Amino acid sequence: MRRNLKGAYTIWYRDVIRFSRDRPRIIAALAQPMLYLFVFGTGLGSAMSGSPAGAVDFRQFMFPGTLAMTVLFTAIFSAISIVWDREFGFLKEVMVAPVSRTAVALGKVAGGATVAMFQGVVALLLAPVVGVKLSIDQIASIVGLMLLLATVMTSFGILIAARQKSMEGFQMMMNFLLMPMFFLSGAFFPLRGVPPWMAVLATVDPVTYGVDSLRQVVLRRSLSAEMLGALTVHPMVTNVVVMALLSVAFVVPAVWQFGRQD
Amino acid sequence: MHAIEARQLVRKFGDFVAVAGVEFEVRQGEVFGFLGPNGAGKSTTINMLCTMMRPTSGTAVINGHDVVARPDLVRQSIGIIFQDASLDDRLTGLENLRFHAMLYDIPRETFAARSKELLAMVDLTDKAGEQVRTYSGGMKRRLEIARGLLHHPKVLFLDEPTIGLDPQTRRHIWQYLMKLRQQEGVTMFMTTHYMEEAEHCDRIAVIDHGTIVALDTPENLKGLVGGDIITVRTSDDVRAAARLKAAKGADTRPGPDGQLIVETTNGDRFIPVLIEALANDDPPIAVESIGLSRPTLEDVFIKLTGHAIRASEADATQPLRQMARMWTGGRR
């Protein structure tokens, strides 16, 4: 038991150290949201200035969406990396160490989620640039929500990657799973008043709950409660409970899949 | 007790039989080689012995522990050096060792002493504080060897330990391996498709299509393909041939461009005898040049399997390997 805890800790710690040494990656974490916010956000914002959503600064509206995007893609990428890390990387060395597969998988979920949360925190630095003011307790809630979303997505990614032996499935997954999940989450448009089919898909999309909850916290001081209610879909409690349930629902099979031996 | 005992080990992938009932023992302290082309079943066998893959049938016992029943005890008693570097490039050499110590639950004080000793053995003491991505291929390999030994394994597995390294580095790695064999007395099990490398082993199992086709010392294996060949050029080949036959009972045959060829079992010992016999003839026969060629393991392999060891080819895992490089090597 002690050994397995130490093993899981080692794997988590490795991911954290790697992140702290990877400056280009930290800069990339800023560059992508900036691109979306200033090019996409500015362009779309002026085009929509007549509509109800145009009543708020569109870049402010998008900002929580870019936080979710950063967390989502970092988490999935971490999870996917186990495919080759296990064949050719450090993880191969971990797999032959006297540490249980469950500990390895849990360490990897913790590591991936932590790094994704850190990337999200880096992206959060853009808040003043788009004119979003945040208090300390708001920041604390945002960090918590990002960690929760990161846990959901890392375990989801590991669940998919655990049995994968090649990179072929990777592109497929990006195109047919990840991008739709991101677009349907309401990151860049409000989910109020969308056609029913889209509303249904958005409801089963785990990312929706991350975006929705982040938006409620991030814009709490920038928008009136009434306006915020018109731009979000679920009560805060629903968002948090759904994400908590989903993380358990993904972690358990992910650990099981990862532990299966050839 | 043997270090490794494999009994009727079989591994199938669907209908394909990768390993078809291999059976061997490795003695304590022995350097044992698995020689064969890519796809012969070497890596599959090593994966089964290291508890990475379950045998379809048969058993394997490492250091007294069954690989299926007690994988935890097996893992505790083995060290592995993989074909692909499994170091983390973003960590320093010492950190890579420390992470290994954490995974194997080695106490801090033991680690401090042991890592120092091993880093000195592989000549990496000065580089230990630098990130592994600044290391050369040979340095990475040496660090992996040190890491594999950190937890005092009884058996060290080496999967193609010098693949992709230049000949000079390869020689160095072998010097380190021989040194650690002396200092640590560890049993080594290696796979290779380099003939020269197999020469370092005490015994070699030649494997092809999942079956062991021969298992013996390198010397005895070479004995399978006939003796040493001495090629000699003299001032008078006809008299030389007659003299060798009369004095030493040696049969000769003419070579492709006017030399004499003598086939014998111990060529190195026969050369002085031959020179002396020719010099003592009356009048003496002058030796102009002399050459000795011994059968290689390549010859053995061809004789046993009917084909040469194929050169390493790019396989299906290549794209994945590239992703791995991007991930571990990072952007530079």
Interface residues (C-beta under 8 A of the other chain):
Chain A: R2 R3 K6 G7 Y9 T10 Y13 R14 I17 R18 R21 D22 P24 S81 V83 W84 D85 E87 F88 G89 F90 L91 K92 E93 V94 M95 V96 A97 P98 V99 S166 M167 Q261 D262
Chain B: C50 T51 M52 M53 R54 D72 R75 Q76 I78 I80 F82 D84 A85 S86 L87 D88 R90 L91 E95 F99 H100 M102 L103 Y104 D105 Q131 R147 A316 T317 P319 L320 R321 M323 A324 W327 T328 G330 R331
